[in-house]
Amino acid sequence: MTEQGSVIVAGGGIGGLAAALALVRQGFSVDVLEQAAEVGEIGAGIQLGPNAFHAFDALGVGETARSRSVFTDEMVMHDALDETLVARVPTGEAFRRRFANPYAVIHRADVHLSLLEGAQKTGRVRFLTSTRVERVEQDDDGVTVFDQHGKGHRGVAVIAADGVRSVIRQQLVGDPPRVSGHVVYRAVVDKKDFPVDLQWNAASIWVGPNYHLVHYPLRGGEQYNVVVTFHSRDKEEWGVTEGSQAEVRSYFTDTCPRARRLIELPKSWKRWATADRDPIGQWSFGRATLLGDAAHPMLQYLAQGACMALEDAVTLGEALRASDNDVVKAFELYQRSRIVRTARVVLSAREMGRIYHAKGVERLVRNDLWQGRTPERFYDAMAWLYGWTADTCLTTP
């Protein structure tokens, strides 16, 4: 493969590492600029739809990611007030046949590690840590990315994978975040401390008025991810802080005892005050483009944030291949292929949050709509989301 020069990737998270892998596969070398002192990942569990595994395979790390995943038997939803089973979606053989890949849950750090190992093995990805991007300049031949020390990093292009608080998006677009008012608490609990009667091999959600609770196994079932979400009574600022169990308790007073036990389990919580952004019609600006949360930060209600970043990276690589590595032309094709799909996910996630948190008669309507629905009908409803593949990711000219 012909040497194509170096591309700068701002951000060493899941999206940045996936982008680096996609770029290397097109013949580029990559400099990853990461503001943290080391390349790593924090957080708790995430869910992976079949589309994520299609992307892992296209990036060459499918088997590694699978080895660290827990493959669920089903997705299950209960009403958090009265324990009513609202919906059960099997994710076994029929699901795999339909979407050609499984549904899984995994620790976020294990996704990151799988991509990091893949990038390191190429020998074509260089990591510059403690390097915070401040601004980007570009000319006809390339880009210069300046860090906090004023040092310029030169490349043929830059991929902004610098997350929900993207400095590069702020420079290129300048739009404000949309603070949702929804607060998410996340924690990981050891199996020995987790209720035996809730140790299901399932992505499980308990939905209530203005809140919900989620739990599922991690790391071979040795740990369980616990997530609670509620509409805050206070005005929220976007960010992450240490959580308070007293605050969590105050929002779940009407929750059925079986689900309410979940909030007593964690010894410590991380508290996320969440935000997204309204979809925009332009991500690519000459030799600079946005990817992952920098392009389309979304609420968590479809469990697709990491999945969309992985899809972005694969699509970016395919756009470069289809454009003979002409980066300006490729970035145009990439954004054309991604903007409508990711906007649909952003807007659908907002709507799913409303459905999960329905109250009063609307809650009863939701339960009535989904109870008794066949797996095939659920699969049909999910096909637009989970049916993505690398083979069909580009918009037809």
Salt bridges, closest charged atoms under 4 A:
GLU3 OE1 - ARG124 NH2 3.12
ASP31 OD2 - ARG126 NH2 2.92
ASP57 OD1 - ARG66 NH1 2.75
GLU63 OE2 - ARG66 NH1 3.72
GLU74 OE2 - ARG88 NH1 2.79
ASP79 OD2 - ARG363 NE 2.62
ASP79 OD2 - ARG366 NH2 3.58
ASP82 OD2 - ARG363 NH2 3.25
GLU83 OE1 - ARG258 NH1 3.73
ASP110 OD2 - ARG219 NE 3.11
GLU117 OE2 - ARG68 NH2 3.01
GLU134 OE2 - ARG132 NH2 2.86
GLU137 OE2 - ARG135 NH1 2.41
ASP139 OD1 - ARG154 NH2 2.98
ASP147 OD2 - HIS153 NE2 2.98
ASP175 OD2 - ARG169 NH2 2.54
ASP175 OD1 - ARG277 NH1 3.80
ASP193 OD2 - LYS192 NZ 3.28
ASP193 OD2 - LYS267 NZ 3.33
ASP197 OD2 - ARG258 NE 3.21
ASP197 OD2 - ARG261 NH2 2.99
GLU236 OE2 - ARG271 NH2 2.92
GLU242 OE2 - LYS270 NZ 2.52
GLU247 OE1 - ARG271 NE 2.89
GLU264 OE1 - ARG249 NH2 2.79
GLU264 OE2 - ARG260 NH1 3.97
ASP276 OD1 - ARG178 NH1 3.07
ASP276 OD2 - ARG350 NE 2.76
ASP278 OD1 - ARG350 NH2 2.80
GLU311 OE1 - ARG338 NH1 2.70
GLU311 OE1 - ARG341 NE 2.78
ASP312 OD2 - HIS296 NE2 2.59
ASP312 OD1 - ARG338 NE 2.66
GLU318 OE1 - ARG321 NH2 2.63
GLU351 OE2 - ARG354 NH2 2.83
GLU362 OE2 - ARG354 NH1 2.33
ASP380 OD1 - ARG98 NH1 2.88
